[in-house]
Amino acid sequence: MKPTTFKKILIIATRQIGDTLITTPLIQRAHEIWPDARIDFLGFTNSVGILDGNPFLHDIIGTSKKPKLMEYLKLIYKIFFQYDLAIITQPSDRAYLYGLFSAPNRVGVCHLDKEDHGWKKWITQHQVPIDYFLQHVVTEKLKLLDPFIGQTQVAKAVKISPPRFDSLPVELQDISQQYVVIHPSPLNDYKCWPIDSWVQIIEYFSRQEILVVMSGGPEQKDHLLAEKILSYLSPHAEQIILNMTGQLSFGELANILHHAKAYIGVDTAITHLAAACAVPTIALFGATPPTNFGPWPNGFSHTQPYTLRAPSQTVGNVTILQGPGECVPCRKAGCDDTPNSRSLCLEDLNASRVIQAYENLLLQVIPVMRI
């Protein structure tokens, strides 16, 4: 590989919203190494909106999760050897094939004893092994550029870049009003925190006379979860909650988070977005190892922010609370290892711990300049 000749670079991340968001340090690092290169991004259409306004990207290419033959052919035609370097951030066959078709030089992530041999090893000049317990995913992506750094001066502080801010919704135009944001709905049920616990949190903020903004995706299950939470609230708590489930763009939500007093959420993409927006963030973790996918603290400059297991750990603007149990974190899909499984560790994570973490976090986090 001759890195000085890279003029067009394609970064490939065909996964979910959170997996797309955490590539932003990689995008910035690639720009620092090749400041004159054109950097494009290929990802799922429903995920790439989280990159809107990224100053280091020239073009964002969206594709369906399950494209039909004609869409595949059109995409291959669009990217076919149009790039000098393909950076493959996911180990899937599809991501590697996109890399194979798009550029003569390729780097990619791999599972040991899987993608590190055979055709995927053969078509890449550099691979980074995935470690779900000991290596943070942000560090993993940055290691894809190790062969090219050399004497290049790169930023030490690593930040996740939020999307371009859209205007605040009318309901929150008066940003002088204090509010917190909660996000109860993850992609999969095994990352859910009990409804009763969310109700306790909202009731706590109602006693503090602090507005609660509830966010969630447009899916029906997100709306149903929000409605269930609302149905259990006291009359006073009903007056201090603003349900914005399914109503916000990524840019609007980023702006809301940026001005929030605090954020509380489960293990999901929006929790990573909150940490990126420099808001005091409380992340509720069960099966997922925080050492691999904990929200990156804004501006953290080392390779690993977290320990594998701790009831509570705070780094920068982020506090991670893990549920109790000797099996935590197991990295399974809940106790039954299925997406719709229960997670006893999350069910046993008491709301009182979250309230205490909120009160501690407001004292510990150094105030940041909000613009």
C-alpha positions, 0 to 999 in steps of 0.5 A: 500500500502506498498511502500517499496516493490515496485520494478517494477513501470509502468507509463501510459500516453496514450496521445499526445507528450506534455502529455508524455513530462510533465511526466518526473518530475514524472519519476524522482520523482519516481526514487528519492523515489524508487532508486532501482526500475525498472521504465517502461513507457507505451504510444503511439508509436508516442509520446514515442520518446520524452522520448528517453535517459531518464536516469530513465526509464528501458523500454519504451512500445509503443502502437497504438492510436487505437490498434486492438484486437491482439495488445491489447491482446499482450500488456496485456500479456506483462504487466499482473501483472508484476508491483507492482505499476501502476501510471495512468497519464490520466483519460481515460478508457484505461489508467485505464484498463492498470493500472488494468491489470498491478499492484495490487497497483494503483494511478491515476488522475480523473475528479471530479464527473466522475472517482472519483467514480465507478470502477475507484475509486474502483481500485485505492488507491489514486486519484488526481483531475484534475483542468484545470484552477487552477492546473498546469498539472506538479503539478497534476502528482507529486501529484500522489506520495504524499502518498509515499514521507514521509521522502524521500528527493526529489529535489525541483527544477522541470525540464522537461527532454528533450530527448537525443540530436542527432547530429545537422543537417548539415545545423546547424553544425556551432553553432556559427551562431545565430538563432531563432526557430519558430514552427507555427504548432499546433496539432489542428487549433484552436491553430494556429496563423495567417500566416501574423503574422508569416511573420511579425516575420520572416521579423523582424529577417531578418532585424536583420540578424538572421537566422530563423529555422522553425520546424514542424511535418511530417504531410501534413498540417504542410508542407502546412502551412510552404509553405504558410508562405514561399510564402509570404516572401520578397526575403531577408527574404527567404534567412534567413529562414531554413525550417526543417518541417518534417525533425527532430527527437525529439533528433535533435530538442532538440539539435537545441533548446538547442543552439538557441538564442530564440524560438517562438511557439504556444501552442504545445508540441514543446513549452514545449520542448523548455522551457525544453531545457533552451532556452528563450521561447515565447509561444502564448496562446489563449484558453488554461489556462496557469495555467494548461498547460503553458510550465514549466519554467526550474528549477521552484521550486513551484507548480504554475508558472503562473496566469490565465490571463495576457497579458504577464507574464514571469517566468524564461526562459518562456514568455506567451502571451495571446490573448485579450478578456474577454473570455480568457482563455475559455479552449474551442476548439476555438470560435466554440469549434471544433478542426478546429475552429478559435480563435479570441483571437489568430488572435488579438494577434499582431506580435508587441507584440511578437517582444517586448516580444522577445526583453524584454526576451533577457534582462531578462533571466539569461544566462544559461550554454550550453554544 
